[in-house]
Amino acid sequence: MPPGTDIEHGVRCHLDQLLESRGMTLARLSELVGVSVANLSVLKNDRARAVRFSTLTALCRILECDVGDLFSVDYS
């Protein structure tokens, strides 16, 4: 990681909870959304630095949720 990029962003992804509540695997979501399992895993584990709006739209469409269901911000 380049210097100065290790700042905690505070954005939390709730993909695990959404997948569990829908009985869906990360592999199946990957197929439906068209994003690799590796990239979804980065997102799920709060290691993503950016997310395309098209990916957000696809995730929300498939998971039948809003962006606020998928992400929250921890201000502490």
C-alpha positions as CSV (number, residue, x, y, z in Angstrom):
1,M,0.0,0.0,0.0
2,P,1.5,3.4,-0.9
3,P,2.4,5.7,2.0
4,G,-0.5,7.7,3.4
5,T,-3.2,5.3,2.2
6,D,-3.6,3.2,5.3
7,I,-6.2,5.6,6.8
8,E,-9.3,3.9,8.2
9,H,-12.3,4.9,6.1
10,G,-15.0,3.7,8.5
11,V,-17.3,2.3,5.8
12,R,-18.7,-1.1,6.7
13,C,-20.1,-3.6,4.3
14,H,-23.0,-5.8,5.4
15,L,-22.7,-8.3,2.5
16,D,-22.3,-11.3,4.8
17,Q,-25.6,-10.5,6.6
18,L,-27.5,-9.9,3.4
19,L,-26.3,-13.1,1.8
20,E,-27.1,-15.1,4.9
21,S,-30.6,-13.7,5.2
22,R,-31.2,-14.6,1.5
23,G,-29.7,-18.0,1.7
24,M,-27.2,-17.1,-1.1
25,T,-23.5,-17.8,-1.5
26,L,-20.8,-15.4,-2.5
27,A,-20.2,-17.6,-5.6
28,R,-23.8,-17.4,-6.6
29,L,-23.9,-13.6,-6.1
30,S,-20.8,-13.4,-8.3
31,E,-22.5,-15.2,-11.1
32,L,-25.6,-13.1,-10.9
33,V,-23.8,-9.7,-10.6
34,G,-20.9,-10.4,-13.0
35,V,-18.2,-9.5,-10.5
36,S,-15.5,-12.0,-9.5
37,V,-15.7,-13.8,-6.1
38,A,-12.3,-12.2,-5.3
39,N,-13.6,-8.7,-5.8
40,L,-16.8,-9.4,-3.8
41,S,-14.6,-10.9,-1.0
42,V,-12.6,-7.7,-0.9
43,L,-15.8,-5.7,-0.6
44,K,-17.3,-8.1,2.0
45,N,-14.2,-7.9,4.2
46,D,-14.1,-4.1,4.2
47,R,-10.9,-3.9,2.2
48,A,-12.4,-2.2,-0.9
49,R,-11.2,1.3,-1.7
50,A,-13.8,2.0,-4.4
51,V,-17.0,0.5,-5.8
52,R,-18.5,1.2,-9.2
53,F,-22.0,2.6,-9.2
54,S,-22.9,-0.1,-11.7
55,T,-21.7,-2.8,-9.2
56,L,-23.7,-1.2,-6.4
57,T,-26.8,-1.1,-8.6
58,A,-26.4,-4.7,-9.6
59,L,-25.8,-5.8,-6.0
60,C,-28.9,-3.9,-4.8
61,R,-31.0,-5.3,-7.6
62,I,-30.0,-8.9,-7.0
63,L,-30.1,-8.6,-3.2
64,E,-33.3,-6.5,-3.3
65,C,-31.9,-3.9,-1.0
66,D,-30.9,-0.3,-0.8
67,V,-27.3,1.0,-0.6
68,G,-27.9,1.9,3.0
69,D,-28.7,-1.8,3.7
70,L,-25.4,-2.8,2.1
71,F,-23.2,-0.1,3.7
72,S,-23.0,1.9,6.9
73,V,-20.4,4.4,8.3
74,D,-18.7,4.0,11.6
75,Y,-17.9,7.5,12.8
76,S,-15.9,6.3,15.9
